[in-house]
Amino acid sequence: MDEEHFETRAIHAGQEPDEETGAIMTPIYANSTYVQDGPGDDRGYEYSRTGNPTRTDLEENLASLEGGEYGRCFSSGMGAINTVLNLLESGDHVVSSDDVYGGTRRIFDQVYEQYDLEFSYVDMSDHEAVRDAMRPETELLWVETPTNPLMRVVDLAAMVEIADEFDALCAVDNTFATPYLQRPLEFGANVVVQSLTKYLGGHSDAVGGALVTDDPDLDEEFGFYQNAVGATPDPHGCFLVLRGTKTLPVRMDRHCENARELARWLDDRPEVSRVYYPGLPSHSTHDVAARQMDDFGGMLSFELDATLEETSEVVSSTEVFALAESLGGVESLIEQPAAMTHASIPPEEREAIGLTDGLVRVSVGIEHVEDLRADLRDAIEGVLG
Ligand SMILES: Cc1ncc(COP(=O)(O)O)c(C=O)c1O
């Protein structure tokens, strides 16, 4: 049989009906240890931090979706990110996108800098700036695309070329796009990072993370740190994500469709000065996105012609959109970066990078788009009308 399509692998990869009972879903192997036939003579599993069959099925499923050989799961996206950083040694240098997820920036600056690792932040749409930031001791190029909250799409082929030139690893956080829309390993990235908490789980009911690579040596190191550090997921969480990945393609199609529709509608609203959605031809990275992604995703931001307080009022008055951080679930979420996810950035710095007081970020869910549009219209007109 030819290589199966993504939609088929999403449902079947890594999973076989249970041999004994025929159960079609991978069971939740809720056990900490495994009986051995003799000392050291186990049946592939000895202790659940080291390995668990529910986790194995999820790891194989995710590896298949990202188009990689090896997958490793962690208790959160941050657990996965930490594992990549475990590869580094003191004195190493990392070049990162300047608008990475705040938690990523926090682990870089507040956890790893004290171990004598250095981090430089650059706007990755400027390839020369990325090249200039690279040093002989740069071991890792950290890319997140699309970025948050301005949805800039970074050119992965160009980043891999620069990383290769300097003999550095290229890691890509693919959480916003998901493997359904973008597969960084196809562009030559060494490792893909996922927060499973978002679209892959998809139902806002589980926290998890994953790393996928084609490199057996890297995978072995990830496996070592997975076991040695112990940020491993519970089998119940793995089961939920495994269930989530089965519907990833249909969910993503609807997320993208709804986001595209809302982006166009917002673009025509008089109260909205700017819409950040890579699917709009006016977006600064539309061309890269059209080349690199299969569709433009379910995340978008827009800027209201409004003060911080007025914008807070708008995001507090929606009824279908829930006022919450996070993203990627079936339900639509709304938030105000300047007052919530990015509030820790000083106001002047925030303004300079385009995170204005009137900026609103939405994770567009899969409800009926007319209800989403009506909800946004009522909230905007209710405050600014
Ligand atoms: C792009 C991105 N990467 C990583 C993470 C961290 O994932 P987790 O919350 O599962 O630890 C997040 C969380 O919001 C994220 O948005």
The ligand as a Gaussian input file, in Angstrom:
#p B3LYP/6-31G(d) Opt

LIG

0 1
 C        3.798000      28.113000      21.198000
 C        3.805000      27.445000      22.540000
 N        4.790000      26.596000      22.845000
 C        4.851000      25.984000      24.046000
 C        3.899000      26.217000      25.012000
 C        4.002000      25.531000      26.340000
 O        3.131000      24.457000      26.387000
 P        2.477000      23.890000      27.756000
 O        1.544000      24.951000      28.248000
 O        1.810000      22.636000      27.311000
 O        3.597000      23.637000      28.690000
 C        2.843000      27.089000      24.746000
 C        1.807000      27.359000      25.767000
 O        0.982000      28.224000      25.630000
 C        2.796000      27.726000      23.465000
 O        1.815000      28.607000      23.166000

